[in-house]
Amino acid sequence: MRKALRWLLALTVLIGTLSTAGAATAAQPEADGSTDIKERLLSVPGMKLVEEKPYTGYRFFVFTYAQPVDHRRPSKGTFEQRITVLHKDVSRPTVFYTGGYNVSTNPSRREPTQIVDGNQVSMEYRFFTPSRPAPADWTKLDIWQAASDQHRIFKALKPIYGQKWLSTGGSKGGMTATYYERFYPRDMDGVVAYVAPNDVVNDQDAAYDRFFAGVGTKECRDRLNGVQREALVRREPLKQRYAEYAAENGYTFDTTGSLDKSYEATVLDYVWGFWQYSLLSDCESIPADAANATDEEIWNSVDAIAGFSFYTDQGLAPYSPYYYQAGTQLGAPTIHFPHIEKKYLRYGYLPPRHFLPRDIEMKFQPHAMRDVDNWVRHNAERMLFVYGENDPWGAEQFRLGKGARDSYVFTAPGANHGANVAGLKAEQKALATARILKWAGVAPAAVQADPAKARPLAAFDAKLDKRGAERTLRP
């Protein structure tokens, strides 16, 4: 009997050993990353595949990811947030990108991703459709909740993409990357924030007036100011054209309250819009003698730069989340128009409340941006801010204090809202590129010894590498 028991025990141990070995063998592909990346990503709880699109050298996926509506009370419901993954290799660093608005569902590669030759995870900002809870509780749209979205995505994907991570974004996306770092400073290994406004005190915007008084050349400013003023002098005939244009396209004006208010808002965006997206050399396209220009020339110039379709109900609707945030936490610029007589101005530069449906309640929180600004000044570590010299949104920038470490604020000469590292002066460009490579853990030895040798690790791809700013007069 004892022999039989010993034999049975030995057999049990042997079977257990084989089972353990088999389990280890089965788990090995997951551990070394050889399991198909799509299956690994879909193994993340809450991750659903929308589509996969081919791109040479990459795998590109569009997913939805289940997020809590309220990260403080995750049991109170979820919503589906769109994210995309541009997969290079799990052995490469990963760049976490958001533009602060909708996410593109086509393959694209942001500048830091090209520099480090890495993977890219892109997130759609909460409340931008279709990443909007239903029903929409707008009180859950704030910078902490959005930062917590990013934190949760990072925690879910870090076991798959185990190398260094950088966060990045342009304009509102640059702001988003900064706020994410403020609330979750241990997640990322570096931050590259492009053209990120920093409106610390919402009702003190003299910096914007100073900007418009000195940007570019006097000749260019005079041309732009002349067209803007003339569009208001000729308000009545051009409004008639606006009414016809709206009728042809089915545009309505319930949000702003009137066609007249939308017309003035568009005209007042004209000078800002030029400097945000154009270069000084583009001034040649602006009518030189506005007073003697035809109505057609004035209309076409304003429409090409500011866009008469925007301040319609249809144009504003996709941007409701931005206006809500601008009116509750981010702040929004207020500028003056000394070149336009008061008799031609009926409304002036309107605050965000005018561009959001009235049934959405708003209350401004002045402490939000002050908190972020103070944190950046005293705690920034491995953060790079890039601005454009001629970009209005750079009139109020993030600045670094004594507590900042390995962090930089650079300005690209002559650049607009599409400013990037490639447009910096040679010495700053090399330093910025070298730091990005260092933060991502992929700086070659030659670059570590001499930052002047820093170059992007991936060749430029005109189709994949997006340059310039997306066309919206919001940040």
HUNORPE-V639436 format. One record per pair of residues at least 12 apart in sequence whose C-alpha atoms are under 7 Angstrom apart, sorted by the first residue. I is the first residue (numbers start at 0). J is the second residue. Records with the same first field share a line. If there is no record, write none. Layout:
# HUNORPE-V639436
I->J, J
This chain:
# HUNORPE-V639436
32->89
43->155
45->64, 65
46->62, 63, 64, 65
47->62, 63, 64
48->61, 62, 63
49->61, 62, 63
57->85, 86, 87
58->85, 86, 87
59->84, 85, 86, 106
60->83, 84, 85
61->82, 83, 84, 104
62->81, 82, 83
63->79, 80, 81, 82
64->79, 80, 81
65->77, 78, 79, 80
66->78, 79, 80, 148
68->132, 139
69->139, 144
70->144, 147
78->131, 132
79->130
80->123, 125, 130
81->122, 123, 130
82->121, 122, 123
83->120, 121, 122
84->119, 120, 121
85->106, 118, 119, 120
86->118, 119
87->117, 118
88->118
89->159, 160, 161
90->162
91->117, 118, 162
92->117, 118, 162, 163, 164, 439
93->117, 118, 119, 160, 163, 164, 165
94->112, 117, 118, 119, 120, 164, 165, 166
95->119, 120, 121, 165, 166, 167
96->119, 120, 121, 122, 166, 167, 168
97->121, 122, 123, 167, 168, 172
98->168, 169, 171, 172
99->124, 171, 172, 175
100->123, 124, 127
101->123, 124, 127
102->121, 122, 123
106->463
107->463, 464, 465
108->463, 464, 465
109->464, 465
110->464
113->455, 456, 457
114->455, 456, 457
115->436, 439, 441, 455, 456
116->456, 457
124->145
125->145
126->320
127->320
141->324
142->178
146->178, 179, 182
163->188, 439, 440
164->187, 188, 439
165->187, 188, 189, 190, 439
166->187, 189, 190, 191
167->190, 191, 192
168->192, 193
169->192, 193, 194, 195
170->193, 194, 195, 196, 474
171->195, 474
173->192, 193, 194, 195
174->195, 196
176->190, 192
177->192
178->371
181->371, 374
188->438, 439
189->381, 382, 438
190->381, 382, 383
191->382, 383, 384
192->383, 384, 385
193->384, 385, 386, 419
194->385, 386, 387, 392, 393, 416, 418
195->396
196->392, 393, 395, 396
197->395, 396, 397
198->329, 330, 368, 395
199->368, 369, 372
201->330, 331
204->332, 333, 334
206->394, 395
207->334, 391, 394
208->334, 335
210->391, 394
214->389
215->279
219->282
222->285, 286, 287
223->270, 285
224->338
225->289
226->289, 297
227->266, 269
228->339
229->289, 290
230->266, 297
231->343
232->343
238->262
250->311, 312, 313
251->311, 312
252->311, 312
253->312
254->312, 354, 355, 356
255->353, 354
261->310, 311
264->348
265->305, 306, 307, 310
266->301
267->348
268->305
269->301, 304, 305
271->391
272->304, 305, 472
273->304
274->389, 390, 391, 415
275->390, 391, 415, 416
276->415, 416
277->415
278->415
285->300
315->354
319->355
322->351, 354, 355
323->361
325->351
326->351, 352, 361, 363
327->361, 362, 363, 364
328->363, 364, 365, 367, 368
329->368
331->350
333->348
334->348
372->397
375->399
376->398, 399, 400, 402, 403
377->400, 401, 402, 403
378->402, 403
379->403, 404, 406
380->403, 404, 405, 406
381->404, 405, 406
382->406, 407
383->406, 407, 408
384->407, 408, 409
385->408, 409, 410, 418, 419, 420
386->409, 410, 411, 418
387->410, 411, 412, 413, 414, 415, 416, 418
388->410, 411, 412, 413, 414, 415
389->413, 414, 415
390->414, 415, 416
392->474
410->423
411->423, 424
416->468
417->466, 467, 468
418->467
429->450, 451, 453
430->450, 451
432->453, 454
433->446, 450, 453
